[in-house]
Amino acid sequence: MNDPEAARRPLVLLPSSTTGPLRAVAKRVGIALLLLFAVVAAVYADRDGYRDSGDGRLSLLDAFYYATVTVSTTGYGDITPVGEGARFVNIVFITPVRVLFLIVLVGTTLEVLAERTREDWRKSRWRARVRDHIVVAGYGTKGRSAIKTLLSTGVERDSIVVVDPDPRVVAEAAEAGFVSIVGDATRSSVLKQAAVQRAREIVVASARDDTAVLITLTARQLNPHAGIQASVRESENAPLLRQSGADRVVTSSEAAGRLLGMSTSQPSVSEVIEDLLEQGSGLDLVSREVLAEEVGGSLGAVRQPVLAVVRDGRTLPFDHPECTVLEAGDRLIVVRSSPRLRAASKDKDKDGDGAGASRASGR
C-alpha cells in the first residue's frame, strides 16, 4: 500500500561526494551479466558434453537455464556435465565464476548499505552544524538568479539551502553543489529539515503569489528574527506579504515592465540598470561602512559615487539634507567597478603602455 504521509515527507539531498549507489549497482549488475553470458557461451560451445534429463539435447535456452541455476547456486540437477571437457570447464571456469558472482552480489549489497549509512551520517552531521545559512524556497528562474547573485557577492556555496517540490529541480541543485530538499516549503516540517529556525536569511522565490504568502507565514513563525526577502508577481499582493512577515518584497512583473519602458525611452539608462543588477559583470552596487577618514566629511570627498546613505535604519538619498556630513556608523551605497572590469581595464592600460613604448622606440 502507498503511504500518502511518506510521499509528503521531505527528502534531503546533500552535494554528491562519491559515486551514487545506483551507479554502483548498475556497474555490478553489468559485471554479473557478463559473467552469466560467459558461462552460457562456455556451456553452449560444449553442449554435447552435457545431458538433459528431459530430451537429452541441450539447446541455447537450456544453456541459459543451466548457467542461471549454476551461477546462482540453485543447482536442480536436471542438466549435468557428463563429458570430460564439460567437467573440466566446470572445475576451472564455471566454479570460479560462481564464486565471483556471489562476491559481486554480496559486494553490491554491502556497498549500497555503506553508502546509505554514510549519507545518513552526512545528513545528521549537517543538521547538527548548519546555522546562519540562507534558505532559498524555489529553484526556478528567480531562485537561480538570486543564488547566482549571492555567490557573486561572496556567499559560500555550502551556506545555501534550496527547497523545491520538484525532485528533478532539486537533483539539479544538488549537482550544482547545494544542500537541497524535496518538499513543499509551505509545510513547517519541510522548512525544519532546512533548519530554517537557525537561518539568517530566507529567500522566497515561489512562482505563485499565494504560495509565497504561505511560505513567508510559515518561515516567520519558525524564525522570528531571520530576514525574509520575498518576490511576488503582482504588486497588489505585496502588502499581504509584508503583513505575513516579509522584510522586503520585490514585484517581479512590474520591475520587468519598468525596465522595458526604460529600454524604450532611455536605452542607455536601461543598460546601466541591467549592469547594476548583475553582480560582477561591470558596475556593481555595494553597501559598505563609512571609513574613519571619511567621518565628518562630505559625500563629494568619497572616491566612489555615493547613491544613498543608510543611517539609523533609514535609507537617505545622496541629496538629502541630512547627508551633508557623514557620521560614524553610516553605511554608504556606492557604485564601483566589478573585479572583472577592473582587471580588463588594467590589461588595457598595460597594452596601451606597451604600444606607446613600441612607438617611442620606433621614433
Secondary structure, DSSP 8 states (H G I E B T S, - for coil): ---HHHHHS-EEE----S--HHHHHHHHHHHHHHHHHHHHHHHHHTGGGEEETTTS---HHHHHHHHHHHHTT---SSEEE-SHHHHHHIIIIIHHHHHHHHHHHHHHHHHHHHHHHHHHHHHHHHHHH--S-EEEE--SHHHHHHHHHHHHTT--GGGEEEEES-HHHHHHHHHTT-EEEES-TTSHHHHHHTTGGG-SEEEE--SSHHHHHHHHHHHHHH-SSSEEEEEESSGGGHHHHHHHT-SEEEEHHHHHHHHHHHHHH-HHHHHHHHHHHSTTTSEEEEEEE--GGGTTS-GGGSSS-EEEEEETTEEEETT-GGGSS--TT-EEEEEEE-HHHHHHHHHHHHHHHHHHHHHHHH-
